[in-house]
Amino acid sequence: MASLNVSSVLVVLFLTCGTVMATKENDQIVKENNCERKMGLPCVLEAFTSIFNARSISNKCCDEVVVLGKVCHSALVKRTLENPLFKDLNPATIIAKSIQTWNNCLALIDSPSPSA
């Protein structure tokens, strides 16, 4: 139940523009690239849960992460880490998980589908 609460907070932070105490750089990247509107809510929740709670991510949501783009993906994770709610997390660990999720999704999307 605790992971659901953390995930819910992450989604709210992701969708709430300007309420997060973000640096101007990350906030500007998110706004200029329209990052908050590029993924559906279920995949936002799944992607952030995979990064912040070490869970798996589905192929469908991996596709949405790749469509979101690396710039948006990184900016959203960094902006979330800047929120005081996450001050106890190790930013280096979360960023490493974020990069791992990105690389895994990219490899999955780029890999050829098995023939039927």
Chimera marker file (.cmm) of the C-alpha trace (Angstrom):
<marker_set name="trace">
<marker id="1" x="0.000" y="0.000" z="0.000" r="1" g="1" b="0" radius="0.5"/>
<marker id="2" x="2.907" y="2.353" z="0.704" r="1" g="1" b="0" radius="0.5"/>
<marker id="3" x="4.232" y="1.969" z="-2.826" r="1" g="1" b="0" radius="0.5"/>
<marker id="4" x="0.815" y="2.922" z="-4.170" r="1" g="1" b="0" radius="0.5"/>
<marker id="5" x="0.921" y="6.121" z="-2.120" r="1" g="1" b="0" radius="0.5"/>
<marker id="6" x="4.420" y="6.965" z="-3.346" r="1" g="1" b="0" radius="0.5"/>
<marker id="7" x="3.341" y="6.235" z="-6.905" r="1" g="1" b="0" radius="0.5"/>
<marker id="8" x="0.260" y="8.410" z="-6.524" r="1" g="1" b="0" radius="0.5"/>
<marker id="9" x="2.412" y="11.275" z="-5.280" r="1" g="1" b="0" radius="0.5"/>
<marker id="10" x="4.747" y="10.814" z="-8.243" r="1" g="1" b="0" radius="0.5"/>
<marker id="11" x="1.866" y="11.004" z="-10.695" r="1" g="1" b="0" radius="0.5"/>
<marker id="12" x="0.503" y="14.137" z="-9.053" r="1" g="1" b="0" radius="0.5"/>
<marker id="13" x="3.956" y="15.709" z="-9.202" r="1" g="1" b="0" radius="0.5"/>
<marker id="14" x="4.361" y="14.686" z="-12.815" r="1" g="1" b="0" radius="0.5"/>
<marker id="15" x="1.047" y="16.205" z="-13.841" r="1" g="1" b="0" radius="0.5"/>
<marker id="16" x="1.185" y="19.350" z="-11.741" r="1" g="1" b="0" radius="0.5"/>
<marker id="17" x="3.031" y="21.977" z="-13.708" r="1" g="1" b="0" radius="0.5"/>
<marker id="18" x="4.807" y="24.606" z="-11.684" r="1" g="1" b="0" radius="0.5"/>
<marker id="19" x="3.991" y="23.363" z="-8.191" r="1" g="1" b="0" radius="0.5"/>
<marker id="20" x="7.162" y="21.351" z="-7.885" r="1" g="1" b="0" radius="0.5"/>
<marker id="21" x="10.153" y="23.315" z="-6.660" r="1" g="1" b="0" radius="0.5"/>
<marker id="22" x="12.043" y="22.597" z="-9.832" r="1" g="1" b="0" radius="0.5"/>
<marker id="23" x="15.068" y="24.352" z="-11.143" r="1" g="1" b="0" radius="0.5"/>
<marker id="24" x="14.276" y="26.683" z="-13.987" r="1" g="1" b="0" radius="0.5"/>
<marker id="25" x="16.271" y="24.485" z="-16.326" r="1" g="1" b="0" radius="0.5"/>
<marker id="26" x="14.269" y="21.277" z="-15.764" r="1" g="1" b="0" radius="0.5"/>
<marker id="27" x="10.970" y="23.128" z="-15.554" r="1" g="1" b="0" radius="0.5"/>
<marker id="28" x="11.757" y="24.969" z="-18.794" r="1" g="1" b="0" radius="0.5"/>
<marker id="29" x="12.685" y="21.713" z="-20.568" r="1" g="1" b="0" radius="0.5"/>
<marker id="30" x="9.418" y="20.120" z="-19.433" r="1" g="1" b="0" radius="0.5"/>
<marker id="31" x="7.353" y="23.097" z="-20.582" r="1" g="1" b="0" radius="0.5"/>
<marker id="32" x="9.128" y="23.708" z="-23.893" r="1" g="1" b="0" radius="0.5"/>
<marker id="33" x="8.891" y="20.047" z="-24.892" r="1" g="1" b="0" radius="0.5"/>
<marker id="34" x="5.312" y="19.600" z="-23.669" r="1" g="1" b="0" radius="0.5"/>
<marker id="35" x="6.582" y="16.591" z="-21.693" r="1" g="1" b="0" radius="0.5"/>
<marker id="36" x="3.626" y="16.321" z="-19.339" r="1" g="1" b="0" radius="0.5"/>
<marker id="37" x="1.210" y="15.526" z="-22.156" r="1" g="1" b="0" radius="0.5"/>
<marker id="38" x="3.195" y="12.891" z="-24.049" r="1" g="1" b="0" radius="0.5"/>
<marker id="39" x="2.329" y="9.847" z="-21.898" r="1" g="1" b="0" radius="0.5"/>
<marker id="40" x="-0.902" y="8.360" z="-20.657" r="1" g="1" b="0" radius="0.5"/>
<marker id="41" x="-1.506" y="8.323" z="-16.910" r="1" g="1" b="0" radius="0.5"/>
<marker id="42" x="-1.251" y="4.506" z="-16.513" r="1" g="1" b="0" radius="0.5"/>
<marker id="43" x="2.180" y="4.482" z="-18.158" r="1" g="1" b="0" radius="0.5"/>
<marker id="44" x="3.342" y="7.527" z="-16.181" r="1" g="1" b="0" radius="0.5"/>
<marker id="45" x="2.516" y="5.616" z="-13.013" r="1" g="1" b="0" radius="0.5"/>
<marker id="46" x="4.195" y="2.441" z="-14.287" r="1" g="1" b="0" radius="0.5"/>
<marker id="47" x="7.348" y="4.216" z="-15.475" r="1" g="1" b="0" radius="0.5"/>
<marker id="48" x="7.846" y="6.146" z="-12.249" r="1" g="1" b="0" radius="0.5"/>
<marker id="49" x="7.117" y="3.029" z="-10.190" r="1" g="1" b="0" radius="0.5"/>
<marker id="50" x="9.777" y="1.174" z="-12.158" r="1" g="1" b="0" radius="0.5"/>
<marker id="51" x="12.303" y="3.911" z="-11.404" r="1" g="1" b="0" radius="0.5"/>
<marker id="52" x="11.444" y="4.836" z="-7.830" r="1" g="1" b="0" radius="0.5"/>
<marker id="53" x="10.301" y="1.413" z="-6.573" r="1" g="1" b="0" radius="0.5"/>
<marker id="54" x="12.379" y="-0.941" z="-8.771" r="1" g="1" b="0" radius="0.5"/>
<marker id="55" x="9.408" y="-2.541" z="-10.503" r="1" g="1" b="0" radius="0.5"/>
<marker id="56" x="9.139" y="-3.803" z="-14.061" r="1" g="1" b="0" radius="0.5"/>
<marker id="57" x="7.646" y="-1.832" z="-16.928" r="1" g="1" b="0" radius="0.5"/>
<marker id="58" x="5.450" y="-3.252" z="-19.681" r="1" g="1" b="0" radius="0.5"/>
<marker id="59" x="6.289" y="-3.205" z="-23.380" r="1" g="1" b="0" radius="0.5"/>
<marker id="60" x="3.398" y="-0.802" z="-24.004" r="1" g="1" b="0" radius="0.5"/>
<marker id="61" x="4.688" y="1.672" z="-21.438" r="1" g="1" b="0" radius="0.5"/>
<marker id="62" x="8.258" y="1.254" z="-22.659" r="1" g="1" b="0" radius="0.5"/>
<marker id="63" x="6.995" y="2.364" z="-26.050" r="1" g="1" b="0" radius="0.5"/>
<marker id="64" x="5.458" y="5.470" z="-24.450" r="1" g="1" b="0" radius="0.5"/>
<marker id="65" x="8.707" y="6.203" z="-22.583" r="1" g="1" b="0" radius="0.5"/>
<marker id="66" x="10.651" y="6.077" z="-25.853" r="1" g="1" b="0" radius="0.5"/>
<marker id="67" x="8.080" y="8.297" z="-27.592" r="1" g="1" b="0" radius="0.5"/>
<marker id="68" x="8.345" y="10.703" z="-24.637" r="1" g="1" b="0" radius="0.5"/>
<marker id="69" x="12.037" y="11.044" z="-25.457" r="1" g="1" b="0" radius="0.5"/>
<marker id="70" x="15.197" y="10.995" z="-23.397" r="1" g="1" b="0" radius="0.5"/>
<marker id="71" x="15.218" y="14.749" z="-22.766" r="1" g="1" b="0" radius="0.5"/>
<marker id="72" x="11.714" y="14.729" z="-21.268" r="1" g="1" b="0" radius="0.5"/>
<marker id="73" x="12.330" y="11.485" z="-19.391" r="1" g="1" b="0" radius="0.5"/>
<marker id="74" x="15.455" y="12.876" z="-17.717" r="1" g="1" b="0" radius="0.5"/>
<marker id="75" x="13.967" y="16.292" z="-16.979" r="1" g="1" b="0" radius="0.5"/>
<marker id="76" x="10.862" y="14.820" z="-15.360" r="1" g="1" b="0" radius="0.5"/>
<marker id="77" x="12.871" y="12.484" z="-13.144" r="1" g="1" b="0" radius="0.5"/>
<marker id="78" x="15.249" y="15.284" z="-12.096" r="1" g="1" b="0" radius="0.5"/>
<marker id="79" x="12.356" y="17.652" z="-11.451" r="1" g="1" b="0" radius="0.5"/>
<marker id="80" x="10.687" y="15.042" z="-9.255" r="1" g="1" b="0" radius="0.5"/>
<marker id="81" x="13.892" y="14.525" z="-7.282" r="1" g="1" b="0" radius="0.5"/>
<marker id="82" x="14.012" y="18.242" z="-6.517" r="1" g="1" b="0" radius="0.5"/>
<marker id="83" x="10.773" y="18.010" z="-4.558" r="1" g="1" b="0" radius="0.5"/>
<marker id="84" x="11.279" y="18.019" z="-0.764" r="1" g="1" b="0" radius="0.5"/>
<marker id="85" x="9.087" y="14.897" z="-0.491" r="1" g="1" b="0" radius="0.5"/>
<marker id="86" x="11.951" y="12.930" z="-2.025" r="1" g="1" b="0" radius="0.5"/>
<marker id="87" x="14.836" y="14.463" z="-0.060" r="1" g="1" b="0" radius="0.5"/>
<marker id="88" x="15.655" y="11.119" z="1.560" r="1" g="1" b="0" radius="0.5"/>
<marker id="89" x="16.239" y="9.373" z="-1.761" r="1" g="1" b="0" radius="0.5"/>
<marker id="90" x="19.708" y="9.071" z="-3.200" r="1" g="1" b="0" radius="0.5"/>
<marker id="91" x="19.586" y="11.100" z="-6.448" r="1" g="1" b="0" radius="0.5"/>
<marker id="92" x="22.488" y="9.176" z="-7.996" r="1" g="1" b="0" radius="0.5"/>
<marker id="93" x="20.669" y="5.875" z="-7.442" r="1" g="1" b="0" radius="0.5"/>
<marker id="94" x="17.393" y="7.186" z="-8.878" r="1" g="1" b="0" radius="0.5"/>
<marker id="95" x="19.114" y="8.710" z="-11.909" r="1" g="1" b="0" radius="0.5"/>
<marker id="96" x="20.949" y="5.413" z="-12.483" r="1" g="1" b="0" radius="0.5"/>
<marker id="97" x="17.615" y="3.548" z="-12.337" r="1" g="1" b="0" radius="0.5"/>
<marker id="98" x="16.132" y="6.131" z="-14.694" r="1" g="1" b="0" radius="0.5"/>
<marker id="99" x="18.942" y="5.596" z="-17.206" r="1" g="1" b="0" radius="0.5"/>
<marker id="100" x="18.574" y="1.835" z="-16.845" r="1" g="1" b="0" radius="0.5"/>
<marker id="101" x="14.823" y="2.061" z="-17.500" r="1" g="1" b="0" radius="0.5"/>
<marker id="102" x="15.455" y="4.274" z="-20.539" r="1" g="1" b="0" radius="0.5"/>
<marker id="103" x="18.115" y="1.924" z="-21.948" r="1" g="1" b="0" radius="0.5"/>
<marker id="104" x="15.996" y="-1.183" z="-21.324" r="1" g="1" b="0" radius="0.5"/>
<marker id="105" x="12.987" y="0.391" z="-23.028" r="1" g="1" b="0" radius="0.5"/>
<marker id="106" x="15.041" y="1.612" z="-25.953" r="1" g="1" b="0" radius="0.5"/>
<marker id="107" x="16.560" y="-1.858" z="-26.437" r="1" g="1" b="0" radius="0.5"/>
<marker id="108" x="13.137" y="-3.467" z="-26.215" r="1" g="1" b="0" radius="0.5"/>
<marker id="109" x="11.593" y="-1.114" z="-28.766" r="1" g="1" b="0" radius="0.5"/>
<marker id="110" x="14.590" y="-1.365" z="-31.116" r="1" g="1" b="0" radius="0.5"/>
<marker id="111" x="14.783" y="-5.168" z="-30.971" r="1" g="1" b="0" radius="0.5"/>
<marker id="112" x="13.085" y="-7.054" z="-33.820" r="1" g="1" b="0" radius="0.5"/>
<marker id="113" x="9.865" y="-8.856" z="-32.975" r="1" g="1" b="0" radius="0.5"/>
<marker id="114" x="10.056" y="-12.649" z="-33.126" r="1" g="1" b="0" radius="0.5"/>
<marker id="115" x="8.473" y="-14.123" z="-36.245" r="1" g="1" b="0" radius="0.5"/>
<marker id="116" x="5.150" y="-15.818" z="-35.800" r="1" g="1" b="0" radius="0.5"/>
<link id1="1" id2="2" r="1" g="1" b="0" radius="0.2"/>
<link id1="2" id2="3" r="1" g="1" b="0" radius="0.2"/>
<link id1="3" id2="4" r="1" g="1" b="0" radius="0.2"/>
<link id1="4" id2="5" r="1" g="1" b="0" radius="0.2"/>
<link id1="5" id2="6" r="1" g="1" b="0" radius="0.2"/>
<link id1="6" id2="7" r="1" g="1" b="0" radius="0.2"/>
<link id1="7" id2="8" r="1" g="1" b="0" radius="0.2"/>
<link id1="8" id2="9" r="1" g="1" b="0" radius="0.2"/>
<link id1="9" id2="10" r="1" g="1" b="0" radius="0.2"/>
<link id1="10" id2="11" r="1" g="1" b="0" radius="0.2"/>
<link id1="11" id2="12" r="1" g="1" b="0" radius="0.2"/>
<link id1="12" id2="13" r="1" g="1" b="0" radius="0.2"/>
<link id1="13" id2="14" r="1" g="1" b="0" radius="0.2"/>
<link id1="14" id2="15" r="1" g="1" b="0" radius="0.2"/>
<link id1="15" id2="16" r="1" g="1" b="0" radius="0.2"/>
<link id1="16" id2="17" r="1" g="1" b="0" radius="0.2"/>
<link id1="17" id2="18" r="1" g="1" b="0" radius="0.2"/>
<link id1="18" id2="19" r="1" g="1" b="0" radius="0.2"/>
<link id1="19" id2="20" r="1" g="1" b="0" radius="0.2"/>
<link id1="20" id2="21" r="1" g="1" b="0" radius="0.2"/>
<link id1="21" id2="22" r="1" g="1" b="0" radius="0.2"/>
<link id1="22" id2="23" r="1" g="1" b="0" radius="0.2"/>
<link id1="23" id2="24" r="1" g="1" b="0" radius="0.2"/>
<link id1="24" id2="25" r="1" g="1" b="0" radius="0.2"/>
<link id1="25" id2="26" r="1" g="1" b="0" radius="0.2"/>
<link id1="26" id2="27" r="1" g="1" b="0" radius="0.2"/>
<link id1="27" id2="28" r="1" g="1" b="0" radius="0.2"/>
<link id1="28" id2="29" r="1" g="1" b="0" radius="0.2"/>
<link id1="29" id2="30" r="1" g="1" b="0" radius="0.2"/>
<link id1="30" id2="31" r="1" g="1" b="0" radius="0.2"/>
<link id1="31" id2="32" r="1" g="1" b="0" radius="0.2"/>
<link id1="32" id2="33" r="1" g="1" b="0" radius="0.2"/>
<link id1="33" id2="34" r="1" g="1" b="0" radius="0.2"/>
<link id1="34" id2="35" r="1" g="1" b="0" radius="0.2"/>
<link id1="35" id2="36" r="1" g="1" b="0" radius="0.2"/>
<link id1="36" id2="37" r="1" g="1" b="0" radius="0.2"/>
<link id1="37" id2="38" r="1" g="1" b="0" radius="0.2"/>
<link id1="38" id2="39" r="1" g="1" b="0" radius="0.2"/>
<link id1="39" id2="40" r="1" g="1" b="0" radius="0.2"/>
<link id1="40" id2="41" r="1" g="1" b="0" radius="0.2"/>
<link id1="41" id2="42" r="1" g="1" b="0" radius="0.2"/>
<link id1="42" id2="43" r="1" g="1" b="0" radius="0.2"/>
<link id1="43" id2="44" r="1" g="1" b="0" radius="0.2"/>
<link id1="44" id2="45" r="1" g="1" b="0" radius="0.2"/>
<link id1="45" id2="46" r="1" g="1" b="0" radius="0.2"/>
<link id1="46" id2="47" r="1" g="1" b="0" radius="0.2"/>
<link id1="47" id2="48" r="1" g="1" b="0" radius="0.2"/>
<link id1="48" id2="49" r="1" g="1" b="0" radius="0.2"/>
<link id1="49" id2="50" r="1" g="1" b="0" radius="0.2"/>
<link id1="50" id2="51" r="1" g="1" b="0" radius="0.2"/>
<link id1="51" id2="52" r="1" g="1" b="0" radius="0.2"/>
<link id1="52" id2="53" r="1" g="1" b="0" radius="0.2"/>
<link id1="53" id2="54" r="1" g="1" b="0" radius="0.2"/>
<link id1="54" id2="55" r="1" g="1" b="0" radius="0.2"/>
<link id1="55" id2="56" r="1" g="1" b="0" radius="0.2"/>
<link id1="56" id2="57" r="1" g="1" b="0" radius="0.2"/>
<link id1="57" id2="58" r="1" g="1" b="0" radius="0.2"/>
<link id1="58" id2="59" r="1" g="1" b="0" radius="0.2"/>
<link id1="59" id2="60" r="1" g="1" b="0" radius="0.2"/>
<link id1="60" id2="61" r="1" g="1" b="0" radius="0.2"/>
<link id1="61" id2="62" r="1" g="1" b="0" radius="0.2"/>
<link id1="62" id2="63" r="1" g="1" b="0" radius="0.2"/>
<link id1="63" id2="64" r="1" g="1" b="0" radius="0.2"/>
<link id1="64" id2="65" r="1" g="1" b="0" radius="0.2"/>
<link id1="65" id2="66" r="1" g="1" b="0" radius="0.2"/>
<link id1="66" id2="67" r="1" g="1" b="0" radius="0.2"/>
<link id1="67" id2="68" r="1" g="1" b="0" radius="0.2"/>
<link id1="68" id2="69" r="1" g="1" b="0" radius="0.2"/>
<link id1="69" id2="70" r="1" g="1" b="0" radius="0.2"/>
<link id1="70" id2="71" r="1" g="1" b="0" radius="0.2"/>
<link id1="71" id2="72" r="1" g="1" b="0" radius="0.2"/>
<link id1="72" id2="73" r="1" g="1" b="0" radius="0.2"/>
<link id1="73" id2="74" r="1" g="1" b="0" radius="0.2"/>
<link id1="74" id2="75" r="1" g="1" b="0" radius="0.2"/>
<link id1="75" id2="76" r="1" g="1" b="0" radius="0.2"/>
<link id1="76" id2="77" r="1" g="1" b="0" radius="0.2"/>
<link id1="77" id2="78" r="1" g="1" b="0" radius="0.2"/>
<link id1="78" id2="79" r="1" g="1" b="0" radius="0.2"/>
<link id1="79" id2="80" r="1" g="1" b="0" radius="0.2"/>
<link id1="80" id2="81" r="1" g="1" b="0" radius="0.2"/>
<link id1="81" id2="82" r="1" g="1" b="0" radius="0.2"/>
<link id1="82" id2="83" r="1" g="1" b="0" radius="0.2"/>
<link id1="83" id2="84" r="1" g="1" b="0" radius="0.2"/>
<link id1="84" id2="85" r="1" g="1" b="0" radius="0.2"/>
<link id1="85" id2="86" r="1" g="1" b="0" radius="0.2"/>
<link id1="86" id2="87" r="1" g="1" b="0" radius="0.2"/>
<link id1="87" id2="88" r="1" g="1" b="0" radius="0.2"/>
<link id1="88" id2="89" r="1" g="1" b="0" radius="0.2"/>
<link id1="89" id2="90" r="1" g="1" b="0" radius="0.2"/>
<link id1="90" id2="91" r="1" g="1" b="0" radius="0.2"/>
<link id1="91" id2="92" r="1" g="1" b="0" radius="0.2"/>
<link id1="92" id2="93" r="1" g="1" b="0" radius="0.2"/>
<link id1="93" id2="94" r="1" g="1" b="0" radius="0.2"/>
<link id1="94" id2="95" r="1" g="1" b="0" radius="0.2"/>
<link id1="95" id2="96" r="1" g="1" b="0" radius="0.2"/>
<link id1="96" id2="97" r="1" g="1" b="0" radius="0.2"/>
<link id1="97" id2="98" r="1" g="1" b="0" radius="0.2"/>
<link id1="98" id2="99" r="1" g="1" b="0" radius="0.2"/>
<link id1="99" id2="100" r="1" g="1" b="0" radius="0.2"/>
<link id1="100" id2="101" r="1" g="1" b="0" radius="0.2"/>
<link id1="101" id2="102" r="1" g="1" b="0" radius="0.2"/>
<link id1="102" id2="103" r="1" g="1" b="0" radius="0.2"/>
<link id1="103" id2="104" r="1" g="1" b="0" radius="0.2"/>
<link id1="104" id2="105" r="1" g="1" b="0" radius="0.2"/>
<link id1="105" id2="106" r="1" g="1" b="0" radius="0.2"/>
<link id1="106" id2="107" r="1" g="1" b="0" radius="0.2"/>
<link id1="107" id2="108" r="1" g="1" b="0" radius="0.2"/>
<link id1="108" id2="109" r="1" g="1" b="0" radius="0.2"/>
<link id1="109" id2="110" r="1" g="1" b="0" radius="0.2"/>
<link id1="110" id2="111" r="1" g="1" b="0" radius="0.2"/>
<link id1="111" id2="112" r="1" g="1" b="0" radius="0.2"/>
<link id1="112" id2="113" r="1" g="1" b="0" radius="0.2"/>
<link id1="113" id2="114" r="1" g="1" b="0" radius="0.2"/>
<link id1="114" id2="115" r="1" g="1" b="0" radius="0.2"/>
<link id1="115" id2="116" r="1" g="1" b="0" radius="0.2"/>
</marker_set>
